[in-house]
Amino acid sequence: MKNFLLRLLVRLFRKSPNPTHQRILIISTTALGDTLWAAPAIESLRQSCPAAYIAVLTSPTGQQVLAHNPHIDRIYPLKLTLLPTLIRERFDTVLLFHASQRIALPLAALLGATRIIGTMGLNKGLDDLLTHPLPNIPQHEITRRLQIISAYGATPTTQTLSFYLQPHEQLSRSTPSLARPSPHQNSILRIALHPGSKDPYKRWPSDQFIQLGRKLKQKYDCELWITAAASEATLAQHVAANIPEARLAPQDLPLRAFAAFLNEMDLLICNDTGPFHLACALNRQVIGIYAATDPALCGPHRAPNARVIARRPCCTPCLKRKCRQPFCLLQIGVHEVLAAIETLQCIESRSLLPLNTY
């Protein structure tokens, strides 16, 4: 019924086709990681079409992710009251990267764009509103977005994530209490553990993070930070309380302040979650732990400083969001993560402390 009403709305109020003047609207109304995956396509689009007007319709999180991106002319937050403004923009092309909201594609169809390019099977049963549907084949999400701009006629020029942190947003200015207090601190390894994720089925057990943190404190001269979203405060407090001298990062940091904090870390260890991709965009050393999701589709992509430790799901089919006890992640042990850490550049020239047998 919802889709019937949306299609009826489009038929009744769709505008006549706009002339083609390289006025492009990108729709990416998703969370942190999904929005970051759009960055290579946006940059490539700008390189191929330097004179184009490029706007992005995005989520509140996406606004923070894409702020200061030099390849974007304007960023719009998704809300229905924007419809008259978007119609006046006279977009001739809509590139639908990904939308969590059912209304996004019907909204695009109302704008009078000659081309609405997107991937089939991702639009909540509304694929018929695409004018140029693309096949949904197994590929990394960055590659899928690059495929969409290729269908427009642009040439992919980069596959690397980016995040444009500004000088005034550096940690020493935005959050002085978290900055390194002395030159001596620069020699200490700074490691962040992020035990949470939006979806519980992606979480490596908290006791594994605790064991890992204890081993890290034994082995390295390191400063250990526990990070989490505000909704994961209890989890972060539990992990921090059980690792000697671990420090709890503020959970109320805005996204860009959190990015500034992450930029000060030598290493992040986390689940399949948005901060993993943010660390890749900041070119930080990062280790991601995967089981229920496939890193070939949503892991690091052309990120030399990233490592993934992955196992296949134990259940067929995987229960995904219905899973309440992701024992597939128990296939990954603390010793594997420690071994992966030793392959990272940030560990070189660090003084090692004796490590007890694990």
C-alpha positions in Angstrom: 0.0 0.0 0.0 2.8 2.4 0.8 4.5 1.9 -2.6 1.1 2.2 -4.4 0.5 5.6 -2.8 4.0 6.8 -3.5 3.7 5.8 -7.2 0.4 7.6 -7.4 2.0 10.7 -5.9 4.7 10.6 -8.5 2.3 10.1 -11.4 0.2 13.1 -10.2 2.9 15.6 -9.4 6.0 14.6 -11.5 7.5 17.7 -13.2 8.2 17.8 -16.9 11.8 16.9 -17.8 14.4 19.5 -17.1 16.9 20.5 -19.8 20.3 18.9 -19.5 22.8 21.3 -18.0 25.0 19.0 -15.8 23.0 19.7 -12.7 23.4 16.6 -10.6 21.8 15.5 -7.4 23.4 12.6 -5.5 21.2 10.8 -2.9 23.1 9.2 -0.1 20.9 9.3 3.0 22.6 6.7 5.1 24.9 6.4 8.1 28.6 7.0 8.6 30.2 4.1 6.6 27.8 4.2 3.7 28.2 8.0 3.3 32.0 7.6 3.4 31.8 5.1 0.6 30.3 7.8 -1.6 33.5 10.0 -1.4 35.5 8.4 -4.2 32.5 8.6 -6.6 31.9 12.2 -5.8 35.5 13.1 -6.3 35.7 11.2 -9.6 32.5 12.8 -10.8 34.0 16.3 -10.1 37.2 15.3 -11.9 35.2 14.2 -15.0 32.7 17.1 -14.9 34.5 20.1 -13.5 31.8 22.5 -14.6 28.9 20.5 -13.3 26.7 21.6 -10.4 26.9 18.8 -7.8 24.5 18.7 -4.8 24.0 15.9 -2.3 20.9 15.0 -0.5 21.9 13.3 2.7 21.2 12.4 6.4 22.3 14.5 9.4 25.2 12.2 9.8 26.0 12.6 6.1 26.1 16.3 6.5 28.9 16.0 9.0 30.7 13.4 6.9 30.6 15.5 3.7 31.1 18.9 5.3 34.0 20.8 3.7 34.2 18.4 0.8 35.6 20.6 -2.0 33.9 18.5 -4.8 30.3 19.3 -3.6 28.5 22.6 -4.4 25.7 22.2 -1.9 24.5 19.7 0.8 20.8 19.3 1.6 19.4 17.4 4.6 16.7 15.0 3.7 13.2 16.4 4.7 10.0 16.7 2.8 9.9 20.5 3.2 12.8 20.6 0.8 10.8 19.5 -2.2 10.0 23.0 -3.5 13.7 24.0 -3.2 14.9 20.9 -5.0 12.4 21.4 -7.8 13.7 24.9 -8.3 17.2 23.5 -8.7 16.1 21.9 -11.9 18.3 18.8 -11.7 18.6 16.9 -14.9 20.3 13.9 -13.3 19.8 12.1 -10.0 22.4 9.5 -8.9 20.9 7.3 -6.2 23.9 5.9 -4.3 21.9 4.5 -1.3 18.9 5.6 0.8 17.6 4.1 4.0 14.3 5.9 3.6 11.5 4.7 1.3 10.6 8.2 0.3 14.0 9.1 -1.2 13.4 7.6 -4.7 9.8 8.9 -5.1 11.1 12.3 -4.0 13.8 12.1 -6.8 11.1 11.1 -9.3 9.2 14.3 -8.6 12.0 16.6 -9.5 11.8 16.3 -13.3 15.2 14.8 -13.8 15.7 13.2 -17.2 17.9 10.5 -15.7 17.6 8.7 -12.3 20.4 6.2 -12.1 20.6 3.6 -9.4 21.0 -0.1 -8.5 18.1 -2.5 -8.8 17.0 -4.4 -5.7 17.9 -1.7 -3.2 14.8 0.5 -3.4 12.2 -1.2 -1.3 10.2 -2.4 -4.3 10.3 0.9 -6.2 12.9 0.0 -8.9 10.5 1.0 -11.6 11.0 4.7 -10.7 14.6 4.4 -11.9 15.1 5.5 -15.5 18.5 3.8 -15.8 18.5 0.8 -13.5 21.8 -1.0 -13.0 22.2 -4.7 -12.2 22.8 -5.6 -8.6 26.0 -7.8 -8.7 28.3 -8.7 -5.8 30.9 -6.0 -5.5 32.3 -3.6 -3.0 30.0 -0.8 -2.1 32.6 1.8 -3.3 32.8 0.0 -6.6 29.0 0.0 -6.9 28.9 3.8 -6.5 31.6 4.2 -9.1 29.5 2.0 -11.4 26.7 4.5 -11.0 28.8 7.5 -12.0 30.2 5.5 -14.9 26.6 5.0 -16.1 26.3 8.8 -16.1 29.5 9.0 -18.3 32.1 9.9 -15.7 35.4 8.1 -15.3 36.4 6.7 -11.9 39.7 8.4 -11.0 40.0 7.3 -7.3 38.8 4.5 -5.1 40.2 5.9 -1.8 38.0 7.2 1.0 38.5 10.8 2.1 37.4 13.0 5.1 38.2 16.7 5.0 39.2 17.6 8.6 39.8 21.3 8.9 42.7 23.0 10.8 40.3 24.5 13.4 38.9 21.0 14.1 42.2 19.5 15.1 42.0 17.9 18.5 44.3 20.4 20.3 41.8 23.1 19.5 38.5 21.3 19.5 39.0 19.1 22.5 42.1 20.2 24.4 41.6 17.7 27.2 42.2 14.8 24.8 45.3 16.2 23.1 48.8 14.9 23.9 49.9 16.9 26.9 53.7 16.8 26.4 56.4 16.0 23.8 57.1 12.8 25.7 53.6 11.6 25.0 54.3 11.5 21.3 56.5 8.4 21.8 53.7 6.5 23.5 51.5 4.3 21.4 47.9 5.5 21.3 45.4 2.7 20.7 41.6 3.0 20.6 39.3 0.0 21.1 35.8 0.4 19.8 33.8 -2.6 21.1 30.4 -1.5 19.8 28.5 -1.3 16.6 25.0 -0.3 15.5 24.1 -3.9 14.9 24.8 -6.3 17.9 25.4 -9.2 15.6 28.6 -7.6 14.4 30.1 -7.2 17.9 33.1 -9.2 18.9 32.4 -10.2 22.6 33.3 -7.6 25.1 35.4 -10.0 27.1 37.5 -10.5 24.1 38.1 -6.8 23.9 38.9 -6.8 27.6 41.5 -9.6 27.2 43.0 -7.8 24.2 43.3 -4.5 26.1 45.0 -6.3 29.0 47.5 -7.9 26.6 48.2 -4.6 24.9 48.9 -2.9 28.2 51.3 -5.8 29.1 53.1 -5.8 25.7 53.4 -2.1 24.7 54.0 1.2 26.3 50.6 2.4 25.2 47.8 4.7 26.1 44.5 2.8 25.7 41.3 4.6 24.9 37.8 3.0 24.8 35.4 4.7 22.4 31.7 4.2 21.8 28.6 5.9 20.6 26.4 7.5 23.2 24.0 4.6 23.0 26.8 2.2 23.8 28.0 4.0 27.0 27.3 1.0 29.3 29.3 -1.3 27.0 32.3 1.1 26.9 32.2 1.6 30.6 32.3 -2.1 31.2 35.3 -2.6 28.9 37.2 0.4 30.3 36.6 -0.7 33.9 38.1 -4.1 33.3 41.3 -3.0 31.6 43.9 -1.4 34.0 44.6 2.2 33.2 42.2 2.3 30.2 40.7 5.7 29.5 37.1 6.2 28.5 36.7 8.7 25.6 33.7 11.0 25.8 30.7 9.5 24.2 29.0 12.8 23.4 31.5 14.0 20.9 30.0 15.3 17.6 31.1 13.3 14.6 33.7 15.7 13.4 35.2 16.1 16.9 35.4 12.3 17.1 37.2 12.3 13.8 39.7 14.7 15.2 40.2 12.4 18.2 40.6 9.4 15.9 43.1 11.3 13.9 45.3 11.4 17.0 45.3 7.6 17.5 48.1 5.4 16.2 45.7 2.4 15.9 42.0 1.6 16.1 40.7 -1.9 16.7 37.0 -2.3 16.1 34.1 -4.3 14.7 32.5 -3.8 11.3 31.2 -0.3 12.1 31.3 3.3 10.9 34.5 4.3 12.8 36.4 1.5 10.9 35.7 3.3 7.6 36.3 6.7 9.2 39.8 5.5 10.2 40.4 4.4 6.6 39.4 7.8 5.4 41.8 9.4 7.8 44.5 7.0 6.7 45.0 5.7 10.3 46.1 2.2 11.1 43.0 0.1 11.8 42.1 -3.5 12.4 38.5 -4.6 11.7 36.9 -7.8 13.0 34.3 -9.4 10.7 32.2 -12.6 10.6 28.5 -12.0 9.8 29.4 -9.5 7.1 31.6 -9.9 4.0 34.7 -7.7 3.9 34.8 -8.1 0.2 31.6 -6.2 0.0 31.8 -3.8 2.9 35.4 -4.0 4.3 38.4 -1.8 3.5 39.0 -1.0 -0.1 42.3 0.3 -1.4 43.2 1.1 2.2 46.9 0.0 2.8 46.7 0.8 6.5 43.7 -1.4 7.2 43.7 -5.0 8.2 40.7 -7.4 8.5 40.4 -10.5 10.5 37.4 -12.4 9.2 35.5 -15.7 9.5 32.5 -17.0 7.6 29.1 -17.0 9.4 28.3 -20.2 11.3 24.6 -20.2 10.4 23.1 -20.7 7.0 21.4 -18.5 6.3 22.9 -15.9 8.7 20.2 -14.4 10.9 21.7 -10.9 10.6 19.7 -8.5 12.8 17.7 -11.2 14.3 20.8 -12.8 15.8 21.1 -12.3 19.6 24.3 -14.3 20.2 26.8 -14.0 17.3 28.9 -17.0 18.2 30.5 -16.9 14.7 32.7 -14.1 16.1 34.1 -16.5 18.7 36.1 -18.0 15.9 38.4 -15.1 16.2 40.8 -15.2 19.1 42.8 -12.5 20.9 46.1 -14.0 19.7 45.0 -13.4 16.0 44.4 -9.7 16.7 47.8 -9.4 18.5 49.5 -11.1 15.6 47.9 -8.7 13.1 48.9 -5.7 15.2 52.6 -6.7 14.9 52.4 -6.4 11.1 51.4 -2.7 11.3 53.8 0.1 10.6 52.8 2.0 13.8 54.4 -0.9 15.9 57.8 -0.5 14.3 60.5 1.0 16.5 58.2 0.7 19.6 59.8 -0.7 22.7 58.2 -4.1 23.5 57.5 -5.2 27.0 57.6 -8.9 28.0 54.3 -10.6 27.2 52.9 -13.3 29.3 51.7 -16.5 27.5 48.2 -16.2 26.4 
